[in-house]
Amino acid sequence: MKAVAKFFLYMGIITLLLYTSGCFYDVPNDEEKTQKEKPVTLQSDNRLTLAAAPGVSETIEIVLYFAGGNGKLVAERREIPKVEGIARKTINELCQGPLCEDLKPTLPPGTKLLDINIREGLCTVNFSKELILAHSGGVEQEKLTVYSIVNTLTQFSTVKEVQIWVDGKEVPTIAGYVDVSAPLARNDSFISALNI
């Protein structure tokens, strides 16, 4: 009798351990996993949208301004991962240049973002020295460089003005023509009607 009681006691303990360790949980098959990971939502315009699976980041559409063939800035729309520092990620995308072959970069090759700070509507963006040293020069090219940065950053509601720094310091100009010593507001007159 004692052996039977011990047997059931041990079996109870083993069962309890297996249950608490997850061995008795119902494991969904692949189809059930997919349905749980990608819920479908119906938007107000009757479009179906799949939500991002766990572990897969959401994306957000941003606008980057690059030089078009008409001497104006052209908006290139791009999907990027939605991250906390979206302005930083956006400027890093601007530094990489356009994806569309019809557009040209506005920042000199090798230009890197060193830091970015947004406070009370003012975005201070700090670039590496290549922004000045590798710039091709010319008044039109400098305007495109400056306002591609300013207009790209002011798409965000938290940014009203942009202050451009180089190597951690305020600079009077990038190539000798456009005054960047004070914060600059968005200027849509440099933007072409063409969007990509």
TIKEVO-804104 format. One record per atom (N, C-alpha, C, CB): residue in three letters; z, x, y. Coordinates in steps of 0.05 Angstrom, whole numbers, plus 5000, padded with zeros to 4 digits. Each point is the difference from the previous one (the first is absolute). Glycine has a CB too. Example, Ala and Ser with C-alpha at 12.3 -4.5 7.8 and 13.67 -1.06 7.14 Angstrom:
TIKEVO-804104
ALA515652644886/ALA500049825024/ALA500050185024/ALA502549624977/SER496150315044/SER500150165024/SER501449855022/SER495750244987/
This chain:
TIKEVO-804104
MET500050164976/MET500049845024/MET500050175025/MET502449644975/LYS499250585024/LYS500150185023/LYS497350135005/LYS504950084992/ALA493649984987/ALA497450125003/ALA498049815013/ALA500950284959/VAL499349465034/VAL498249815012/VAL500649975030/VAL499749754956/ALA502950245051/ALA500849985028/ALA499150245016/ALA504049734987/LYS496350515002/LYS499150245013/LYS496950005004/LYS503950254980/PHE494749654999/PHE497149995002/PHE499149825024/PHE499750074950/PHE501549695052/PHE499349825022/PHE500950115027/PHE500349614968/LEU501950525033/LEU501050125025/LEU498050225009/LEU504849904987/TYR494450274995/TYR498050215007/TYR497349895007/TYR502450304969/MET496849495017/MET497449875006/MET500149875028/MET499149924951/GLY503249965056/GLY500449885026/GLY499850215022/GLY502949654980/ILE498450585016/ILE500050225020/ILE497250115003/ILE504850124989/ILE493849924988/ILE497250105002/ILE498249805014/ILE500750264957/THR499649495037/THR498449795013/THR500550005030/THR500049734958/LEU502650295050/LEU500750005028/LEU498850245014/LEU504349764989/LEU495850474999/LEU498850245012/LEU497049985002/LEU503750274981/LEU495049634999/LEU497149965002/LEU499249805021/LEU499750114952/TYR501949685050/TYR499349795020/TYR500450105028/TYR501449654967/THR500850505038/THR500550105028/THR498150235007/THR504849854995/SER494150284985/SER498150225007/SER497249905004/SER502950314974/GLY496649435022/GLY497449895006/GLY498249974975/GLY500450205044/CYS500649864933/CYS498349994976/CYS499349724992/CYS502150424986/PHE499449385022/PHE499449734992/PHE498749845022/PHE503950024970/TYR495450105053/TYR498649865021/TYR497249944991/TYR502850225035/ASP496149564975/ASP497249924993/ASP498250185016/ASP501349524991/VAL497050634995/VAL498150185013/VAL497349855003/VAL502350414980/PRO496849565046/PRO497549865004/PRO497650154990/PRO502149785040/ASN495850084952/ASN497650134992/ASN498450085025/ASN499849734957/ASP498050415039/ASP498550115023/ASP499149795019/ASP498550374971/GLU500649405019/GLU499049795017/GLU502349885017/GLU496449894966/GLU506050085023/GLU502249905015/GLU500950205021/GLU501549734960/LYS498450535034/LYS500650205019/LYS498249995024/LYS501750294964/THR495749695031/THR498049995022/THR500549765018/THR496750224970/GLN503949555018/GLN500549765016/GLN502550035017/GLN497749724965/LYS504450405024/LYS502550045015/LYS499650205022/LYS502649884959/GLU495850335036/GLU499750225020/GLU498149935022/GLU501050314964/LYS497249505032/LYS498049935020/LYS500049705006/LYS497250394986/PRO504949525029/PRO500049715006/PRO497749935019/PRO504949994993/VAL494049785003/VAL497749905016/VAL501149815020/VAL496750064962/THR502549985064/THR500849815021/THR497649885012/THR504250265009/LEU496049494999/LEU497849865014/LEU500650005029/LEU499249704960/GLN499050425056/GLN500450015029/GLN499049755012/GLN499550505000/SER501149475026/SER499349755014/SER497049955001/SER504250065027/ASP494250154972/ASP497149965000/ASP498849984972/ASP499950255044/ASN501849694937/ASN499249964972/ASN499050254986/ASN499049535012/ARG501550704999/ARG499350254986/ARG502350084981/ARG497150155039/LEU502349944937/LEU502050104982/LEU500550295005/LEU498649664965/THR503950415037/THR500750285004/THR501950094979/THR499449955049/LEU500050284938/LEU501850114980/LEU502050175015/LEU496450004964/ALA506249955029/ALA502150175012/ALA499950274986/ALA502949605011/ALA498050615002/ALA500050274988/ALA502050014977/ALA498750205045/ALA500649944934/ALA501850034977/ALA502350185009/ALA496249944967/PRO506150035019/PRO502350185006/PRO499250294997/PRO503249644986/GLY497650535032/GLY499350284999/GLY497450065014/GLY502550034958/VAL495949775048/VAL497450045014/VAL500549915029/VAL497249934957/SER502250255061/SER500649945028/SER497949805011/SER502150455006/GLU498849405014/GLU498249815014/GLU498350175018/GLU503349624997/THR494550265012/THR498350135020/THR500049845026/THR497150204963/ILE502149945057/ILE499749885027/ILE497450095012/ILE505149985006/GLU493649855010/GLU497650085013/GLU500650125028/GLU497449644975/ILE501650605030/ILE500350135026/ILE497350045012/ILE504250234985/VAL495849835041/VAL497550055015/VAL500250295010/VAL499349515013/LEU498650654981/LEU499850275010/LEU497650015018/LEU502250204958/TYR498049955064/TYR497750025018/TYR498750284999/TYR502249675030/PHE495250334963/PHE498550244998/PHE497649995018/PHE501550064952/ALA497250165052/ALA497750025018/ALA497549884987/ALA501950415022/GLY496849414993/GLY497549884991/GLY497750155013/GLY502149554993/GLY495550404999/GLY497650135011/GLY499549925029/GLY498250034954/ASN503149775056/ASN499449905027/ASN501950115021/ASN498249584979/GLY503450625014/GLY501950125019/GLY502549835003/GLY496250215023/LYS504249604960/LYS502449825001/LYS501650034975/LYS497649685030/LEU504750214970/LEU501749994976/LEU499249764983/LEU503850235024/VAL496149814950/VAL499449784982/VAL502449964981/VAL494950105002/ALA505949654995/ALA502349944982/ALA499250014971/ALA501949715036/GLU499550454949/GLU499750014971/GLU502549884987/GLU496950415002/ARG502749374983/ARG502349874987/ARG500550134973/ARG499049565024/ARG503550494970/ARG500750144976/ARG502549884987/ARG497950425018/GLU502149554956/GLU502449914985/GLU501650254992/GLU497649584983/ILE505050425025/ILE501750224992/ILE502649894988/ILE498050305036/PRO503449864948/PRO502649904990/PRO501949925022/PRO499450284959/LYS502049505038/LYS501949915020/LYS502550174997/LYS498149525000/VAL502550645020/VAL502350184999/VAL501749955024/VAL497450344974/GLU505049775026/GLU501949965022/GLU498950135026/GLU503849984967/GLY495350275031/GLY498950135024/GLY497049965002/GLY503650344996/ILE495649415011/ILE497249935000/ILE498450145022/ILE501349554981/ALA500050505042/ALA498650145022/ALA499450294991/ALA502349715035/ARG499650424952/ARG499650274990/ARG497750014980/ARG504950105007/LYS495149724974/LYS497949984980/LYS497349955013/LYS503449834966/THR496650005054/THR497549945014/THR498850245014/THR501649535006/ILE500150625008/ILE499050245014/ILE499150214980/ILE503149915039/ASN498250114938/ASN499150194979/ASN497249924991/ASN504850094986/GLU494749655012/GLU497449904992/GLU497950085022/GLU502149614973/LEU498750365052/LEU498250075022/LEU499350304999/LEU502049645029/CYS500050534965/CYS499550294997/CYS498050064978/CYS504650085017/GLN495349764962/GLN498250054977/GLN497149935007/GLN503849914969/GLY495849935052/GLY497349935008/GLY499049754988/GLY499150485005/PRO498549435003/PRO498949744991/PRO499050014971/PRO498749915047/LEU501349864940/LEU498849974974/LEU497049935003/LEU504449864980/CYS494950005041/CYS497349915005/CYS498350245010/CYS501649535010/GLU496150514978/GLU498350235007/GLU498849985028/GLU498950054952/ASP501049705058/ASP498849965027/ASP501950085023/ASP497349634981/LEU505350425012/LEU502050065020/LEU500750304999/LEU501849534997/LYS499250565026/LYS500850295002/LYS502950025006/LYS495450125015/PRO506050094976/PRO502850045006/PRO500450035030/PRO500850204954/THR501549725055/THR500750045028/THR502050225004/THR499149525008/LEU502250564971/LEU502050225001/LEU498750254989/LEU503949684995/PRO496650555017/PRO498850254990/PRO500950074972/PRO499950175047/PRO498449984938/PRO500750074972/PRO502750165000/PRO495150014988/GLY506549934992/GLY502550154997/GLY502349885015/GLY497450404993/THR502149405024/THR502249875015/THR501849854982/THR497049965040/LYS505650094963/LYS502049874983/LYS502149865018/LYS499350344964/LEU501849455025/LEU502249865013/LEU502650154994/LEU497649554997/LEU503850535024/LEU502550144995/LEU502449815001/LEU498050415021/ASP501849394997/ASP502249815002/ASP499149765016/ASP503450374998/ILE498049414998/ILE499449755015/ILE502649855004/ILE495349974981/ASN505149925042/ASN502549865007/ASN499349765017/ASN502750434997/ILE498449344996/ILE499649765016/ILE502749905010/ILE495849884973/ARG504450105054/ARG502549905012/ARG499349835024/ARG502550414983/GLU498549355017/GLU499749815022/GLU497149985010/GLU504750115013/GLY493549874968/GLY497149965007/GLY498550255004/GLY501449585019/LEU499950654983/LEU498650255005/LEU499850164974/LEU501750025047/CYS495950054945/CYS499550164976/CYS499450285009/CYS498349604973/THR503450595019/THR499450285006/THR498950124974/THR503750045035/VAL493850064967/VAL498750104976/VAL499450305005/VAL497949554989/ASN503050614992/ASN500050295003/ASN498050124979/ASN504850015017/PHE493050124993/PHE498050114983/PHE500250314999/PHE497049615011/SER501850504969/SER499850294998/SER498250115022/SER500949984950/LYS499250295054/LYS498550135022/LYS497049974997/LYS503850325004/GLU495249624972/GLU497149974995/GLU498849785017/GLU500750164954/LEU501049645054/LEU499049795018/LEU498850115025/LEU503549694982/ILE497650535028/ILE499050135025/ILE498150234992/ILE504249875025/LEU496750314957/LEU498550244995/LEU497349964986/LEU504450224996/ALA495449574988/ALA497549954985/ALA498449785013/ALA502250154958/HIS498649745065/HIS498649785013/HIS497350105010/HIS504349785013/SER493650064984/SER497350085008/SER499649995030/SER498449834957/GLY503450045057/GLY499849995029/GLY498149785010/GLY501050485001/GLY498849505025/GLY498349795013/GLY501649755006/GLY496150184975/VAL503349715048/VAL501649775010/VAL499749764981/VAL499350165046/GLU498349784944/GLU499749764983/GLU501450044973/GLU495649915022/GLN504250334967/GLN501350054974/GLN503049995003/GLN496150284986/GLU504949825036/GLU502949995004/GLU501049725004/GLU499850455021/LYS498749384993/LYS500849725003/LYS500149864973/LYS497949995046/LEU500150074937/LEU499949884973/LEU502450094984/LEU495049985002/THR505750275000/THR502450114985/THR502549865010/THR497750444994/VAL502749555032/VAL502549895011/VAL500249704993/VAL499950335037/TYR498049524968/TYR500249714996/TYR499749914971/TYR498249955046/SER500850234936/SER500149934972/SER502950014991/SER495450194992/ILE506250005018/ILE502950014994/ILE501549775012/ILE499750504998/VAL499849465028/VAL501549795015/VAL499449724989/VAL499950295041/ASN497549654955/ASN499249734991/ASN500849954971/ASN496250015032/THR503750214952/THR500949974972/THR503049934999/THR496450334985/LEU505249805031/LEU502949954999/LEU500849745013/LEU500750495000/THR497949435021/THR500849755014/THR499149754985/THR499750245042/GLN499249784934/GLN499549764984/GLN502649894989/GLN495550184987/PHE506649995013/PHE502749914991/PHE501549885023/PHE500050364964/SER501349415031/SER501449865021/SER502350165012/SER498749574977/THR502350625009/THR502350165010/THR499150225019/THR502449904958/VAL494950145044/VAL499050225017/VAL498549895024/VAL499750304960/LYS501349755064/LYS498749925025/LYS498650235013/LYS503449645006/GLU497750604992/GLU498950245013/GLU500350234980/GLU501049835047/VAL497250374958/VAL500050244982/VAL500250255017/VAL497349754965/GLN504550435027/GLN500250265013/GLN499150214979/GLN503949855030/ILE494150314977/ILE498950204982/ILE501250275006/ILE495749754997/TRP505550374982/TRP501150275002/TRP498550184981/TRP504649825011/VAL495550444995/VAL498850204982/VAL502150224995/VAL495349905017/ASP505250164958/ASP502050204992/ASP502749955013/ASP496350334995/GLY504549425006/GLY502749945009/GLY500449995030/GLY501650204959/LYS496249825057/LYS500250015029/LYS498049805013/LYS501550484997/GLU499349425026/GLU498149855016/GLU497850185009/GLU503649685016/VAL493950224984/VAL497850165010/VAL498649845022/VAL499450224954/PRO499449925066/PRO498749865021/PRO497349874992/PRO502250325031/THR496549814950/THR497349914991/THR499450124973/THR498449965048/ILE499649934938/ILE499250114974/ILE497750205004/ILE501549584977/ALA496550345039/ALA497750175004/ALA499350045030/ALA498349854956/GLY503650085061/GLY499650055029/GLY499049775017/GLY499150454986/TYR500549325002/TYR498949775016/TYR501849765002/TYR495650164985/VAL505849764993/VAL501649765000/VAL502950075002/VAL496549774972/ASP504950115048/ASP502850055004/ASP501649864979/ASP499250045050/VAL502250124933/VAL501749884979/VAL503050075005/VAL496250024967/SER504450065058/SER502750085006/SER501949765002/SER498250405024/ALA500749364980/ALA501649765002/ALA499149814977/ALA500550055050/PRO501349764943/PRO499249814978/PRO497549845008/PRO504849974987/LEU493649974993/LEU497549865004/LEU500149734985/LEU497550445004/ALA501349365009/ALA499949734988/ALA497349974987/ALA503149815035/ARG496649984949/ARG497549944986/ARG497849965021/ARG502549794962/ASN495150305030/ASN497649965017/ASN497749914983/ASN501650365032/ASP497949384968/ASP497949894983/ASP497150065010/ASP503349644988/SER496550465036/SER497350055011/SER498650234985/SER501649855045/PHE499950304939/PHE498850224984/PHE499149904973/PHE502850335024/ILE497849424969/ILE499549894973/ILE497349855000/ILE505049964991/SER493350114989/SER497549874996/SER500549734987/SER497650454996/ALA500649365008/ALA500249744987/ALA499550024970/ALA498549795042/LEU500350434949/LEU499450034972/LEU502650074985/LEU495350155011/ASN505249724967/ASN502450064983/ASN499050054972/ASN503049725029/ILE498450474958/ILE499350064972/ILE502549964983/ILE496650345015/
